[in-house]
Amino acid sequence: MSDQFSPEWFNAMFGEALRQGGEALEKVGQATGTYVQHKLRENSFARKVLPPQTVTERECQRSLTQDSLEYVDDIEPDSVAMRINWRGEPDKTYIMGHRYAIQFSTISSDRFQKSEDELRAYRMPLTKVIEQNIVRDIQEQEDVAFLAHIKASLFQATRYRYNQLVAQGVLSTTKNFGTALEMYNFLFTQNKIFNPAVWAPIAAGSLNRVRGFHSNILFSDQTQFNRVVLAEVVKVCAARQMKARVFLMHEYDFTDTVAWSLNEAGLEITSEIVRDGYKYTTIGGYTFVTTIRDNPALVQPGQIYCFPSPQFLGRFLILDNTKFFIDRRGRFISMEAWETIGAGIGNVLGVACILLKGAELTLPVVTQNPADVEVARGTLRLINDNTLAAIPAII
């Protein structure tokens, strides 16, 4: 971070602006906007998986469906795309063809208010106050929306791959998942013929979890994050003619690396782990992104997500960089920030997730009959546990 954002400099500038008001407050807003942009780049995991690109109005066109701009991007042959809607539920249908539109939305923080006396009483840097009240609001909205669409992509990609295998005769059944049980049976037992009337615990020793060749959602028999887990999930991208490059996981699982032995590490990093802890974000061409936030809508322990390189995954576009507003009315100071962004997953087939033993994942799903007629729409809770007495229903 630039020296101009040292706590002493910022606190002094803020105090002076409170006394002068008017143009001085505008200058504080401009300087703080740059600070917010910096913190967003550092903190949002969505921006680490898909590094943002700035676009101009000239590169966009008016949307036919809403009062906003959109960016038209190409879809690679044999790819399935998905636009990211920052304000609502993910689309649960494929986008195929030659192009798809990335729509822009404005994300804003809540407006928070402090009295002049409260701000003067702070002994901590005021940048921390702003980060706690504004930066985390915006970045959490970004990450929640991004991960919701990643989960929808996982279902779409698995259904798409399943239908491919049916068409190729690899699976002797009809296409689409008509019920939740059919999807569960496929992921757990790789059955070719389903019996929707019965669900019983799988006998010990008979578990045959689906692998990366068949599905973008995998169940691991490992209870901790290790190289066996990595080896399983990278095969999803390889089977889709891509290379895995980015992993997203909770810090809880990433800390398993401190106990890796030489055999488990396999990348000549054991001495660094033992001496300094695991301090790198990139190893052997793979980038590891972690989050420590405790939010059920974000990454949970036991969930390991895998992505190809950004150029094979999609785009994160910034139309308007983060702007900061500050206003004073009487003794109260109001502040908020906003940004205009758009994103799209240009190829959902490269998105993968592996669940450690005991972990779970809730997906937005659409069940269909073999004629592609929708049967049900809702969410499905997947649990990596072969001792369940009954399958969790679509809710």
N, C-alpha and C positions, 0 to 999 in steps of 0.2 A: 504494500500500500504506500502511496506517495507520502512524503514528509509533511505535505500540507494538511494531512488528516491526523497529525499528532493530537492527542487529547488536549494538550495545553493550548495549541493553536485554535482548535475547534471550539473549545469552551469559551476562550476569550472572544472569538468572533461572534459566537452565539449571544454572549452577554452584551456585547456592544450593539448587536442588531436589536435586542430587546429594548434597549434604551432609545435607539434612533427610530426603529420601525420603518415602514415604507420601503424604499429602495434597498435599505440594508437587509431587510428580511428576504427580499427577492434574491439578493446575492447569496444569502445563507441557503436558500432553497436550491439554487443552481449548484452550489458546492456540495450540498448534501445529496443531490441527485447523482452526482458522480460517485460519491461514496456508496450509495445504495446499489448502483450498477456493479461496482467492484465486489461487494459482499454477495450479491446474487450470483455472480460468476463463480465465486468460491464455494458457495454453500449448496446450491441446488444440484441434486444428483441427476436430474433430467438433462441439465446443461452439460454434464460431464459425459453422459452417454451419447447425446446429440449436441455437439458444440454449436452455438447459435451463429447464424449468418445475418448480416444486416442487408435489407433490401430497401429500395425506394419506391415511391408511388408509381414511377414510370414503368417499373417492372411488374406491376400488378394490374388487375382489371376489376371492374365493378362486378359484384356478385349478382347473380340472377335471382337469388332466393332471399337475400337479406340486405339491409342497408350497410354494407361494409365492402372492403376490398378483398380480393383473393389472388393467390399466386398459383398459376397452372404449372405443374411439374410433370415430367415424363414418367411413365411406368415401364420398367424393363420387361422384355418378353418373358412370359411364363412367371410373372410376379403377381402378387396380390397386394393392393395398396389399401390404406385406411387413413382418413383425415382425423386429426385430433380436435375434438370439440372441447374447449376449455370450460364450458359452462354447463354441459349436460351429460347425459349418458353416452357411452361409446356407441358408434354404429355397430350393428351385429350382422352386416352383410359385406360381401366382397366388393371391392372396386377393381375391376379388370378393364383392360383395353390399352390405349396408348398414353392417356394422360389422366390426371386427377387434380382437383382443386384443393389448395390449402387455404382455409379461411382464417381471417384475422379476428381476434377478440381482444378486448381491453380487460386486463386484470388489475384490480385496484385493491389496496389495503383498506382496512377500516380506518376511519378518521379518529385519531386519538387526541386527547386533550389533557394538557397539564397547566397548572397555574404558574405564574411567574415565580411565586415563592417556592413551589415544589422544585422547579428547575434550578433555582439558585441553591437549594439545599443539597443537591447531588454532589457527592465527592467522586463519583465514578465518571468516566468520559461520557458526554452526552451522545456520542456516536453509538454507545452501547444501548442507551435508552431507545434510540431510533431503530437499532437493529432488532431489539427485542419486541418492539411494537409494530414495526412496518416490514422490515426485510423478511422476517420469518413468516409473516402473514402471506406475502406474495410468493415466496419460494415454496411454501407448503401447498398453496393452491396449484402452482405449476406441477409439483411432484405428484400430488394426489391425482390430478387429471391425467398426467402422463402415465402413471402406473395403472390406472383404470383402463386405459386404452391398450396397454401392454397385455393385461389380463384378457381383454377381448381378443387381441391378436393371437394369443396362445390357443384359445378355443377355435378361432377361425382357421389357423394354420394346421391344427391337429385334424379338424374335420376335412379340410382340403386335402391333406396328405392321406387320410383314411379313404376318401373317395377315389384318389389316384390309385391306391393299392387295390381297391375293389375293381376299378376299371381295368387294371392290369392282370386281374385274376389272382393276385397274391392272397387276397382275402375272399373266401367263398361266402359272401353275404351281400345284402343290398346296401346301397350307399346311404349316407347321412346317419346321424344318431337320432333315432325316433323317440328314445326315452333316455333318462339319466342312467338307467341300469346298463344300457348298451354301451355308453361311453365308459362307465366304470369297469365293466367286464373287459372291454378292449384294453384299457390302461393297465389293469391288474393281471389279466390272464391271457390276453392276446387270442381269445377264442375266435373261431371262425363262424360259429353258429351260436346265437344268443338265445337264452330262455328268459324272456322278460317277466315270467310269472314267479321266478324263484331267485332269491338272493340268500346265500348261505356263506358263513365264514370259509375261507379257503384253507384247506387242510395244510398243516405244517409240512414244509418241504416241497409243496406242489406249486408254490408261487412262481409265476413266470411273467415278471413285469415287462411291459412294453419298452422297447429300446429306441434310440435316436433315429433309426432307419424308419420307424413307423410313426412316431409321435413327437410333437414339440413339447409335450408335458411328460416328464419322467418321474418315476418313484425310485429313490435310492434305497439300498439296504444298509447304507452307512448312517451312523448317528452323528458323526462329526464331519466337518469340512476337511477334505484331504484330496490328494491328487487323483484318487479313484473317482471321486465325484466329478472333478474337472474332466477327466478322460471320458466319462459317460456323456456329459452334456455337450462337449465340443463336437461330438459326432453328429448332433442334430444339424448344425450348419454344414458340416462336410457332406451329409446326405442330401442337402439342398443346394449343392454346388457353390457354397460360400465357406469362408473361414471365420471361426469365432475369434473375437478380438477383445471384447469388453465383458466383464463380470460385475454384476450388481448384487450386493448382499448386505445383511445387517452386520454391524461391527461385532456382535455377539458371536457369529460364526467365524468371522475373520480372525478373531483372537485365537482360534484353534491352531493357527500357523506357528505360534510361539512354541508349541510342543512338537513341531514336525521334526522327524529324524532325517538323516541324510537320504535314506531311501524314499521317504515320503516327499521331501522337497524336490529332489531330482533336478534342481536347476542351480546347484552350487551356491545356495543362499543360506545354508544352515548356520554357518559361522556368524553371518550378519544377524540372523534371528536370535541366536544365543547371546551375542554381545550387545546389540542395540535394540532388540525388538524388531518387528517387521516394519520398516520405514519406507519401503518403496511402493509406488502405485503401479509400476509396470515391470513385469518379469517375463522374459522369454517372448516378448511381443504381445503379451496379454496385459490389459489394463484392468485394475481392480478398483471399483468404486464402492464405498461403504457409507452407510448411514447409521446413526446411533439414536435417531428419533423414535419415540414410543408412540406411534400412531397406527391404529389397526388398519387404516386405509393405505399405509405405506408398506415398505418392505418389513417382513416379520422374520424372526429367527427361524432357520430351517428352509427358507426360500432362497435359492441361488438362481439368478437370472443371467442369461447369456445372450450377447448380441454380436452381430458382425461389425465390421468397420462402419463408421457413420455414412460413408458414401454408398454403402449397400443397404443401409437401414432406412434413412429418410432425411428429413430436413426440419430444422428448428429455425424459424425466421423471425427477425425483429424488425418491425416497421417503425415503431417509435420506442426509443430507449427509455429506460425508467426515468420518470420525472417526479420531482418532489415539490409539494406545496406546503407553505407555512403561512399562517395568518394569525393576527392578534386582535382580539376583541376584549377590551377592558384588560383585566389581569389574566385572561386565559389565552393560551397559545394552542392552536389547532394544527395538526400535521397529518398528511397522507401522501401516498405515492401510487403511481399507476404506470402501466406499460401496455403497448399494443404488440401482440405476438401471434404467431401462427405456427403450426407444426403438422407434419404428416409422416406416417410410416409408409415408406415407399415399397417395402416388401416385408409383409408380416411373416413370411415363411422362414425368415432367418431368426426370429425371436424364439427363445427356448427358456424353459424353467425346469429345474430339478428340485424335488422336495426331499429333504433328509428324512430319515425314519421318524415318524411321529409328527411331522409337520403337516400343515394343511394350507389350502389355497381356495378361495372362493372366486368363481369365474362368472361373468355374464354370459349366458348361453341362449341359443335358439335351437330347439329340437325340430327336426323336419322328417317327413316321411320320404320314401324313395323317389316320389314325384316332385320333390322340392317344395311341397306345401308345408307351411309352418304349423307345428303341432302345439308348441308351448314356448314361452319366452320368460326368462327369469334368471336366477342365479343358482349355481351348483357348487356345493362345498365338497372339495376333494380332500380326502384324508389319507395319508400314507400309513395305513394300518390294515393289515390283512386279517385282523381278528374281529372286524365289525360284525355285529349280529344283523344289521340291516343297512341298506344304502341310504344315505341322507337324500331326501327328496329335493326336487327343484322347488325353490321358494320365491 
